[in-house]
Amino acid sequence: MRRPWTLRTRLVVSAVSLIAVVAAVIGSVTAIAFHSYLYGKLDDQLHSVVERAQRPPGPVPLPESLREAGPLGFVGGGGQPLGTFGALVGEDGEVTASKVVADSGLRAQESAKPLADDQAEALEAAAPGSGEGTRSVDLPGLGGYRVEAATTAEGATVLVGIPSAEVSRALTTLIVVEVCVTAAGLLAASIAGTALVGVALRPLRRVAATATRVSELPLHSGEVALVERVPDAEADPRTEVGQVGAALNRMLGHVGAALAARQESETRVRQFVADASHELRTPLASIRGYAELTRRAGGGGAAPGPDPVTRHALGRIESEADRMTGLVEDLLLLARLDAGRPLSYGSTDLLPLVVDAVSDARAADRPGPQPHDGPAADRTGTGPG
């Protein structure tokens, strides 16, 4: 299973991706606009060369070298960009003559050389026809060219081309610079975004730390003091993190109130069980004693003892009283253990206890408790409460 991304990672990746998309769009638009501008300037330059090729001879006689060049004389006329070529095309579309400017100076005509066979074949295959506008052609060994067909004053069809290598290099440089700048910007955005998002998420981490501390508190039993709260700085409802912190504080307040109510209810129930168990021990002991007294009452003297049914009933009363006494003792012990309070010692009046104990002990011989009077100061003792 793929590990889920953290909120910081998702935010940084989203921001960097958005920046990358925007940078790619801007770079693409810039490259396209620059491409159109440069090729527009190159085509304007090509149109100037084509106009020279189409211009009829003036009244001033041309130099002999240019007259001998015929329709391709414009190539060596000077002022042409280095690498400019002119190619004379026959009716069958084959290149019959060609010249490439190898020196743009005064020796342009003498330095002009014809196209190689493979270059001429590539030009024949991709060159535009007359009136078809400008086209890009790649000539082996010479590189890219912008080529246009022109009809000279003599009626010959001439292909005119100027190199586009400088434009291609400029576009390549622009694209490389854009890619490098974009990559550096994305790297800087990633580093800065990670730091800034970490700072922005710091309050959320403090809210999570508060929730973690609350989760580690012993809330299952006993008195619980739920005092943990999100700091006020992280509980401002005007911010997203503050809304989470304020909601957590409200939840902790409700939970604390519920735990306090639970503790109060448990305390009341525990106290009730302890009081009821303590109060039930004496009546149960009396029931057991008087049942035994009744069972033994007929054992001495001339009066006959209880019949078997009565003896059985009295035995059941004694056994159930013993069982109830055990349950009451267990409830009292459970209440004391649940309260978690240590044993306490104090003074108590022993006279009622002595009277009850003597009455129960003599119940088998003579019914009724025996009164006993004594000074109150001499009938106290200490014992576990």
C-alpha positions in Angstrom: 0.0 0.0 0.0 1.4 3.4 -1.0 2.3 5.6 1.9 0.0 8.6 2.0 1.5 12.1 1.5 1.7 14.5 4.4 -0.2 17.8 4.2 3.1 19.7 3.9 4.2 17.5 0.9 0.8 17.9 -0.8 0.8 21.7 -0.4 4.4 22.0 -1.6 3.9 19.7 -4.6 0.7 21.4 -5.6 2.3 24.9 -5.4 5.4 23.8 -7.3 3.3 22.0 -9.9 1.2 25.2 -10.4 4.4 27.3 -10.8 5.8 24.7 -13.3 2.6 24.9 -15.4 2.5 28.7 -15.3 6.3 28.8 -16.2 5.8 26.3 -19.0 2.9 28.3 -20.5 4.9 31.6 -20.2 8.0 29.9 -21.7 6.0 28.4 -24.6 4.2 31.6 -25.4 7.5 33.5 -25.3 9.3 30.9 -27.5 6.4 31.0 -30.0 6.3 34.8 -30.1 10.1 35.0 -30.5 10.0 32.3 -33.2 7.4 34.3 -35.1 9.4 37.5 -34.7 12.7 36.1 -35.8 11.3 34.2 -38.8 9.3 37.2 -39.7 12.5 39.3 -39.8 14.2 36.5 -41.7 11.4 36.3 -44.3 11.6 40.1 -44.7 15.3 39.7 -45.5 14.5 36.9 -47.9 11.9 39.0 -49.7 14.5 41.7 -50.2 16.8 39.2 -51.9 13.9 37.9 -54.0 13.2 41.5 -55.1 16.8 41.9 -56.2 16.5 38.7 -58.2 13.3 39.9 -59.9 14.6 43.4 -60.6 15.3 44.0 -64.3 18.7 45.3 -65.4 19.1 49.1 -65.1 20.5 51.5 -67.7 23.9 51.2 -66.1 25.7 48.2 -67.6 26.6 45.4 -65.2 30.1 44.1 -64.6 31.0 41.3 -67.0 31.1 38.7 -64.2 27.5 39.5 -63.3 26.4 39.5 -66.9 27.9 36.1 -67.3 26.1 34.8 -64.2 22.7 35.4 -65.9 19.7 35.0 -63.7 21.9 34.1 -60.8 23.9 37.3 -61.0 22.1 38.8 -58.0 23.9 36.2 -55.8 27.3 37.8 -56.3 25.9 41.4 -56.4 27.2 42.1 -52.9 25.3 42.8 -49.8 23.9 39.3 -49.6 23.9 37.5 -46.3 26.7 34.9 -46.1 25.3 31.5 -47.2 22.7 32.9 -49.5 22.1 30.8 -52.5 20.3 31.1 -55.8 19.3 28.0 -57.9 18.0 28.1 -61.5 15.2 25.6 -61.9 14.3 24.1 -65.3 10.8 23.3 -66.5 11.1 19.7 -65.2 11.8 21.0 -61.7 15.5 20.1 -61.7 18.2 22.4 -60.6 20.3 23.4 -63.6 22.6 25.9 -62.0 23.3 27.2 -58.5 25.5 29.5 -56.6 26.1 29.9 -52.8 27.6 33.0 -51.3 30.8 32.1 -49.5 32.1 35.6 -49.0 29.7 38.5 -48.4 32.4 41.1 -49.3 33.7 42.4 -52.6 34.7 38.9 -53.7 31.2 37.5 -53.3 30.9 36.7 -57.0 34.3 35.1 -57.3 33.8 33.1 -54.1 30.4 31.8 -55.0 30.2 28.1 -55.6 27.5 25.7 -56.8 25.5 23.4 -54.6 26.6 19.8 -54.2 24.5 17.1 -55.9 22.9 15.9 -52.6 22.1 19.5 -51.7 20.6 20.1 -55.1 18.5 16.9 -54.7 17.2 18.0 -51.3 16.3 21.4 -52.7 14.4 19.8 -55.6 12.5 17.6 -53.3 11.4 20.3 -50.8 11.5 23.6 -52.6 8.3 25.5 -53.1 6.9 26.4 -56.5 6.5 29.8 -57.9 3.9 31.8 -55.9 3.8 29.2 -53.0 5.4 31.5 -50.5 8.3 30.7 -48.1 9.3 27.3 -47.0 11.9 25.9 -44.6 14.4 23.5 -46.3 17.2 21.5 -44.7 20.3 21.2 -47.0 22.9 18.6 -46.1 26.1 20.3 -45.0 24.6 23.8 -45.0 21.8 23.5 -42.5 18.4 25.1 -42.4 17.2 27.6 -45.0 14.2 29.7 -45.8 13.5 29.3 -49.5 11.2 31.1 -51.9 10.7 30.8 -55.6 10.9 33.9 -57.8 10.5 34.6 -61.5 13.2 36.8 -62.9 12.8 39.6 -65.5 14.1 37.1 -68.1 11.2 34.7 -67.2 13.5 32.1 -65.5 12.4 30.4 -62.2 14.9 30.9 -59.5 15.0 29.5 -56.0 16.4 32.0 -53.5 17.4 30.9 -50.0 19.0 32.4 -46.9 20.3 30.5 -43.9 18.2 30.2 -40.8 20.9 28.8 -38.6 21.3 32.0 -36.6 17.5 32.1 -35.9 17.6 28.5 -34.8 20.5 29.1 -32.5 18.8 32.1 -31.0 15.6 30.0 -30.4 17.6 27.1 -28.9 19.4 29.5 -26.6 16.1 31.0 -25.5 14.6 27.6 -24.8 17.7 26.5 -22.9 17.7 29.6 -20.8 14.0 29.3 -20.1 14.4 25.7 -19.0 17.4 26.4 -16.7 15.7 29.4 -15.1 12.5 27.5 -14.7 14.3 24.6 -13.1 16.2 26.9 -10.7 13.0 28.7 -9.9 11.2 25.4 -9.1 14.0 24.3 -6.9 14.0 27.6 -5.0 10.2 27.4 -4.8 10.4 23.9 -3.4 12.9 24.8 -0.7 11.1 28.1 0.2 7.7 26.4 0.0 8.8 23.6 2.3 10.1 26.1 4.9 7.1 28.4 4.6 4.5 25.6 4.8 6.3 24.2 7.8 6.1 27.5 9.6 2.4 27.8 8.6 1.6 24.3 9.9 3.4 24.8 13.2 0.2 25.9 15.0 -1.5 22.7 13.7 1.3 20.6 15.1 0.7 22.3 18.5 -3.0 21.5 18.3 -2.1 17.9 17.5 0.3 17.8 20.5 -2.5 18.9 22.8 -4.8 16.2 21.4 -2.0 13.6 21.9 -1.5 14.7 25.6 -5.2 14.3 26.2 -5.2 10.9 24.6 -2.5 9.8 27.1 -4.5 10.8 30.2 -6.1 8.0 32.3 -9.8 8.7 31.7 -11.3 5.3 32.4 -11.8 5.7 36.1 -11.4 7.9 39.2 -11.4 11.6 39.4 -10.2 13.1 36.1 -8.9 16.7 35.9 -9.1 17.5 32.1 -7.2 20.8 32.1 -5.4 20.4 28.8 -6.4 23.1 26.3 -5.2 24.5 23.0 -3.4 27.8 23.5 -5.4 30.9 22.7 -3.0 31.8 19.9 -4.0 28.6 18.1 -7.7 28.9 18.9 -8.5 32.0 17.0 -11.6 31.2 14.9 -10.6 33.7 12.2 -8.0 31.2 10.9 -8.4 27.7 9.7 -6.1 26.2 12.3 -7.7 28.4 14.9 -11.1 26.9 14.0 -9.7 23.5 14.6 -8.2 24.6 17.9 -11.4 26.2 19.1 -13.5 23.2 18.2 -11.0 21.0 20.1 -11.3 23.2 23.2 -15.1 23.0 23.1 -14.9 19.3 22.8 -12.5 19.0 25.7 -14.8 21.2 27.8 -17.8 18.9 27.0 -15.7 15.8 27.8 -14.5 17.3 31.0 -18.0 18.2 32.1 -19.2 14.7 31.2 -16.3 13.1 33.1 -17.0 15.2 36.2 -20.7 14.2 36.1 -19.7 10.6 35.8 -17.3 10.9 38.7 -20.0 12.5 40.8 -22.5 9.8 39.9 -20.0 7.0 40.7 -19.3 8.7 44.1 -23.0 8.8 45.0 -23.5 5.2 44.0 -20.4 4.0 45.9 -21.5 5.9 49.0 -25.0 4.5 48.8 -23.7 0.9 48.4 -21.3 1.5 51.4 -24.0 2.9 53.6 -26.6 0.3 52.6 -24.2 -2.5 53.2 -23.1 -1.2 56.5 -26.7 -0.7 57.7 -27.8 -4.1 56.5 -25.2 -6.1 58.5 -26.9 -5.6 61.9 -30.5 -6.5 60.7 -29.2 -9.6 59.0 -27.3 -10.7 62.1 -30.5 -10.2 64.2 -32.5 -12.3 61.7 -30.1 -15.1 61.9 -29.9 -15.0 65.7 -33.6 -14.9 66.2 -34.2 -17.6 63.7 -31.7 -19.8 65.7 -33.4 -18.8 68.9 -36.8 -19.8 67.6 -35.4 -23.1 66.4 -33.8 -23.9 69.8 -36.7 -22.5 71.9 -38.4 -25.9 72.0 -35.3 -27.9 72.7 -35.4 -27.5 76.6 -38.3 -27.9 79.1 -41.5 -29.8 78.8 -42.7 -28.0 75.6 -42.1 -30.0 72.5 -39.7 -28.6 69.9 -40.7 -27.2 66.5 -42.1 -29.6 64.0 -39.9 -30.7 61.1 -41.4 -28.2 58.7 -40.8 -25.3 61.0 -37.2 -26.5 61.7 -36.6 -26.7 57.9 -38.0 -23.2 57.4 -35.9 -21.8 60.2 -32.8 -23.5 58.7 -33.6 -21.9 55.4 -33.9 -18.5 57.0 -30.5 -18.9 58.7 -28.8 -20.0 55.5 -30.3 -17.2 53.4 -29.4 -14.7 56.1 -25.8 -16.0 56.0 -25.8 -15.7 52.2 -27.2 -12.2 52.3 -24.7 -11.3 55.0 -21.9 -12.5 52.7 -23.2 -10.5 49.8 -23.5 -7.4 52.0 -20.0 -7.8 53.3 -18.8 -8.2 49.7 -20.6 -5.0 48.6 -19.2 -3.1 51.5 -15.7 -4.3 50.7 -16.1 -3.5 47.0 -17.3 0.0 47.8 -14.3 0.6 50.1 -11.9 -0.7 47.5 -13.4 1.2 44.7 -13.3 4.4 46.8 -9.6 3.8 47.3 -9.6 5.3 50.7 -7.3 4.1 53.5 -8.7 2.8 56.8 -9.5 5.5 59.3 -9.5 5.1 63.1 -11.6 7.0 65.6 -13.6 6.8 68.8 -17.0 5.0 68.8 -19.6 4.2 71.5 -19.3 0.6 72.4 -22.5 0.3 74.5 -24.9 -0.3 71.6 -22.5 -2.8 70.1 -22.1 -4.6 73.4 -25.9 -4.7 74.0 -26.6 -6.1 70.5 -23.8 -8.7 70.8 -24.9 -9.8 74.3 -28.5 -10.0 73.2 -27.7 -12.0 70.2 -25.4 -14.4 72.2 -28.1 -15.0 74.9 -30.9 -15.3 72.4 -30.5 -19.1 72.5 -31.1 -19.1 76.3 -33.3 -16.2 77.1 -35.1 -13.9 74.7 -34.7 -10.2 74.8 -31.7 -8.0 75.1 -30.2 -7.4 78.6 -30.0 -3.7 79.6 -26.6 -2.5 80.6 -25.8 0.9 81.9 -22.4 2.4 82.4 -20.6 5.7 82.3 -20.3 7.0 78.7 -16.6 7.7 79.3 -15.8 4.0 80.0 -17.7 2.6 77.0 -15.7 3.9 74.1 -13.0 2.3 72.1 -11.1 2.6 68.8 -11.3 0.5 65.7 -11.3 0.7 61.9 -14.2 2.8 60.6 
